[in-house]
Amino acid sequence: MKKNEQNVHTYIQSFPAHVQVKLQKLREIIKQCDPDVEEKIAWGVPTFYDHGYLLQIAAYQTYIGFYTNPEALQHFEKRLAPYKTNHKNTTRLPLDVDIDETLIKDMVTYCVQMNRKKSK
């Protein structure tokens, strides 16, 4: 395991089992959607890069923060209606609700496409 992968793994392992499962699921979705993604700990949390900053995930007591960008939040505004967002970059995924894997996959794919488009 590479150092950055180990650091992200260590971050995930620092939480209770039910939180670890959700963080690991998000990590797997991100890697499935973008096999070229690079991950490391930045700003104290797992941060993913592809043609620059892509997104972050961070666990808190009652939710997981899923941090993308304003364009993604605007693009998925209707589908994000059940979630608390700050309309800037943050979506709160409650720990007591199953992760909407389709929504996360769509958001990750959208962010990857935007990053690659901007880098051309």
HUQUIDA-V473213 format. One record per residue. N is the residue number from 1. RES is the residue in one small letter. PHI is phi in whole degrees, 0 to 359 (none if undefined). OMEGA is omega as a letter, one per 20 degrees, with the letter a starting at -180 (999 if undefined). BURIAL is I if it has 9 or more other ideal C-beta (glycine too) atoms within 8 Angstrom, else O. Layout:
N:RES:PHI:OMEGA:BURIAL / N:RES:PHI:OMEGA:BURIAL
This chain:
1:m:none:r:O / 2:k:291:a:O / 3:k:304:a:O / 4:n:297:r:I / 5:e:296:r:I / 6:q:297:r:I / 7:n:298:r:I / 8:v:293:r:I / 9:h:301:r:I / 10:t:298:r:O / 11:y:303:a:I / 12:i:299:a:I / 13:q:292:a:O / 14:s:281:a:O / 15:f:252:r:O / 16:p:302:a:O / 17:a:307:a:O / 18:h:293:r:O / 19:v:281:r:I / 20:q:304:a:I / 21:v:301:a:O / 22:k:290:r:I / 23:l:298:r:I / 24:q:296:r:I / 25:k:297:r:I / 26:l:299:r:I / 27:r:300:r:I / 28:e:296:r:O / 29:i:299:a:I / 30:i:301:a:I / 31:k:292:r:I / 32:q:294:a:O / 33:c:287:a:I / 34:d:216:a:I / 35:p:300:a:O / 36:d:270:a:O / 37:v:297:r:I / 38:e:252:a:O / 39:e:234:r:I / 40:k:198:r:I / 41:i:273:r:I / 42:a:222:a:O / 43:w:55:r:O / 44:g:82:a:O / 45:v:223:r:I / 46:p:300:a:I / 47:t:232:a:I / 48:f:242:a:I / 49:y:232:r:I / 50:d:202:a:I / 51:h:57:a:O / 52:g:102:r:O / 53:y:303:r:O / 54:l:251:r:I / 55:l:192:r:I / 56:q:224:r:I / 57:i:229:a:I / 58:a:207:a:I / 59:a:266:r:I / 60:y:228:a:O / 61:q:297:a:O / 62:t:239:a:O / 63:y:204:r:I / 64:i:248:r:I / 65:g:279:r:I / 66:f:243:a:I / 67:y:253:a:I / 68:t:242:r:I / 69:n:206:a:I / 70:p:300:a:O / 71:e:297:r:O / 72:a:294:r:I / 73:l:297:r:I / 74:q:292:a:O / 75:h:298:a:O / 76:f:257:a:I / 77:e:309:a:O / 78:k:294:a:O / 79:r:287:r:O / 80:l:270:a:I / 81:a:308:r:O / 82:p:288:a:O / 83:y:251:r:I / 84:k:278:r:O / 85:t:229:r:I / 86:n:255:r:O / 87:h:61:r:O / 88:k:247:a:O / 89:n:205:a:O / 90:t:250:r:I / 91:t:237:r:I / 92:r:265:r:I / 93:l:259:a:I / 94:p:300:a:O / 95:l:291:a:I / 96:d:268:r:O / 97:v:234:r:O / 98:d:299:r:O / 99:i:290:r:I / 100:d:280:a:O / 101:e:299:r:O / 102:t:295:r:O / 103:l:298:a:I / 104:i:297:r:I / 105:k:301:a:I / 106:d:296:r:I / 107:m:292:r:I / 108:v:297:r:I / 109:t:301:r:I / 110:y:299:a:I / 111:c:295:r:I / 112:v:299:a:I / 113:q:299:r:O / 114:m:296:r:I / 115:n:299:a:I / 116:r:293:r:I / 117:k:296:a:O / 118:k:293:a:O / 119:s:277:a:O / 120:k:278:999:O
